[in-house]
Amino acid sequence: MTNQKNLVESEEISNLIKRISHEIIESSNDINNLAIIGIKSRGDFIAKRISSTINKISNNEFSVGTIDVTFHRDDYRTNLGSPKVGISDINFDIDGKDIILIDDVLYTGRTIRAAMDEIFSYGRPNSIRLAVIVDRGHRELPIKAEFVGKNFPTSNNEHIHVLVKEIDGEDLIYLDKES
C-alpha cells in the first residue's frame, strides 16, 4: 500500500524550469559554448524545455541531445526494473563544450555517473554541470547538482516521482510513501 502526496503542481514546475534556466545563463562564462543533454526518460523532455527557455531569454540556439544510460549503469545486470533500452541522440561535437546534464530526480548519483560515462564515449567536453528538478538526498557517489529546482529530503521508504506532460499527460511532482 502506498500513500501519494502531491508536492509541486504544473505552474510551479514551469517556474522551476525558468529559474534553473536563468541560473544556467548567469553562471555561464560563454553561453555560446553551452550544450544541453537530457537523460531519458524524463530528463530529456526537461532538457528541451530548459533549452527553449534559455533560447527565449538569451536569443541563442543550443545543441540539445539525449542519452540513454541503461548499459552504463553499474546495476544493469541486477536491475530488472530498468526501462526499455533506447538510443542516445547526440548529433553534435561535444569536444570542448560546456555540457549541462539534465535529469528529473537526483538520488544515489548512479544514473549521473552512468550519464557521464556515456557522454565521454562521445568525446571530451570542457565541463559537465548538473541540473535536476528534484534532489532527494541519499547520495552513494560524490555527485552534486549545481542547479536544483527543489530539495526534498526523503526516507528510504519514500520515492519522488516527476511526471511530465509529454509522457504522463500532466506536469506533477509527488511523493510516494510505502506503508
MIDOPA-791420 format. One record per residue (C-alpha): y, z, x; residue in three letters. Coordinates in steps of 0.25 Angstrom, whole numbers, padded with zeros to 4 digits, always signed. Each point is the difference from the previous one (the first is absolute). Example, Ala and Ser with C-alpha at 12.3 -4.5 7.8 and 13.67 -1.06 7.14 Angstrom:
2
-0018+0031+0049Ala/+0014-0002+0006Ser/
***
This chain:
179
+0000+0000+0000Met/+0014-0003+0005Thr/+0014+0003-0004Asn/+0011-0010+0002Gln/+0014+0003+0002Lys/+0011-0010+0001Asn/+0009+0002+0012Leu/+0009-0012+0001Val/+0003-0011-0011Glu/+0004-0014+0001Ser/+0015+0001+0002Glu/-0001+0010+0011Glu/-0010-0008+0007Ile/+0010-0011+0000Ser/+0010+0010+0006Asn/-0009+0004+0011Leu/-0002-0015+0004Ile/+0015-0002+0000Lys/+0002+0013+0009Arg/-0011-0004+0009Ile/+0006-0014+0001Ser/+0014+0006+0004His/-0007+0009+0010Glu/-0007-0011+0007Ile/+0013-0009+0001Ile/+0008+0012+0005Glu/-0010+0004+0011Ser/-0003-0014+0005Ser/+0007-0005+0013Asn/-0002-0015-0003Asp/-0003-0002-0015Ile/-0003-0015+0003Asn/-0012+0005+0009Asn/-0007+0007-0012Leu/-0013-0004-0006Ala/-0007+0008-0012Ile/-0015+0001-0001Ile/-0006+0007-0012Gly/-0014+0006-0001Ile/-0009-0005-0011Lys/-0001+0003-0011Ser/+0013+0006-0004Arg/+0008+0001+0012Gly/+0001-0015+0000Asp/+0007+0000-0013Phe/+0009+0011+0004Ile/+0003-0008+0013Ala/+0004-0012-0008Lys/+0010+0009-0009Arg/+0006+0006+0013Ile/+0001-0013+0007Ser/+0007-0006-0013Ser/+0009+0012-0001Thr/+0004+0000+0015Ile/+0002-0015-0002Asn/+0010+0002-0011Lys/+0008+0011+0007Ile/+0000-0007+0014Ser/+0000-0014-0004Asn/-0012-0002+0010Asn/-0013-0007-0002Glu/-0012+0008+0006Phe/-0014-0004+0004Ser/-0010+0007-0009Val/-0015+0002+0002Gly/-0011+0007-0006Thr/-0012+0006+0007Ile/-0014+0005-0004Asp/-0005+0011+0008Val/-0014+0002-0005Thr/-0007-0005+0012Phe/+0009+0008+0009His/-0002+0014-0006Arg/-0009+0010+0008Asp/-0007+0003-0013Asp/-0003-0014-0004Tyr/-0015+0002+0000Arg/+0000+0013-0007Thr/+0011-0003-0010Asn/-0008-0006-0012Leu/+0012+0001-0009Gly/+0009-0009+0009Ser/+0007-0011-0008Pro/-0005-0014+0001Lys/+0002-0007+0013Val/+0012-0009+0000Gly/+0007-0008+0011Ile/+0013+0003+0007Ser/+0011-0010-0001Asp/+0010+0001+0012Ile/+0005-0014+0002Asn/+0011+0003+0010Phe/+0000+0003+0014Asp/+0001+0016+0002Ile/+0002+0000+0015Asp/+0013+0007+0002Gly/+0003+0003-0014Lys/+0004+0014-0006Asp/-0011+0002-0010Ile/+0002+0008-0013Ile/-0014+0004-0005Leu/+0000+0004-0014Ile/-0011+0008-0008Asp/+0000+0007-0013Asp/-0005+0014+0004Val/-0002+0006+0014Leu/-0011+0010+0000Tyr/-0009+0002+0012Thr/+0006-0011+0009Gly/-0013-0008+0001Arg/+0005-0012-0008Thr/+0013-0001+0008Ile/-0009+0000+0013Arg/-0008-0011-0005Ala/+0012-0008-0004Ala/+0006+0001+0014Met/-0014-0005+0005Asp/+0001-0012-0009Glu/+0015-0002+0004Ile/-0003+0000+0015Phe/-0011-0011-0003Ser/+0011-0009-0003Tyr/+0009+0003+0012Gly/+0009+0011+0006Arg/+0012+0004-0008Pro/+0012+0007+0006Asn/-0002+0011-0009Ser/-0007+0005-0013Ile/+0007+0010-0009Arg/-0007+0005-0013Leu/+0006+0001-0014Ala/-0008+0006-0012Val/+0003+0004-0014Ile/-0007+0013+0001Val/-0004+0009+0011Asp/-0010+0010-0004Arg/-0003+0007+0013Gly/-0014+0003+0005His/+0001-0008+0013Arg/-0012-0002+0008Glu/+0007-0009+0010Leu/+0013+0001+0007Pro/+0007-0010-0009Ile/+0014+0003-0007Lys/+0008-0009-0010Ala/+0014-0003+0004Glu/+0004-0004-0014Phe/-0006+0009-0012Val/+0003-0001-0014Gly/-0005+0013-0004Lys/-0008+0011+0006Asn/-0010+0007-0009Phe/-0009+0010+0008Pro/-0013+0000-0007Thr/-0013+0008+0001Ser/-0014-0006+0003Asn/-0004-0001-0014Asn/+0013-0007-0004Glu/+0002-0015+0001His/+0013-0008-0001Ile/+0000-0014-0006His/+0011-0010+0000Val/-0001-0011-0011Leu/+0007-0013+0002Val/+0003-0009-0012Lys/-0005-0012+0008Glu/-0014+0006-0001Ile/+0000+0011-0010Asp/+0010-0005-0010Gly/+0010+0012+0003Glu/+0007+0007+0011Asp/-0004+0015+0001Leu/-0004+0010+0010Ile/-0009+0011-0005Tyr/-0008+0012+0005Leu/-0015+0001-0004Asp/-0006+0014+0002Lys/-0015+0002-0001Glu/-0004+0012-0008Ser/
***
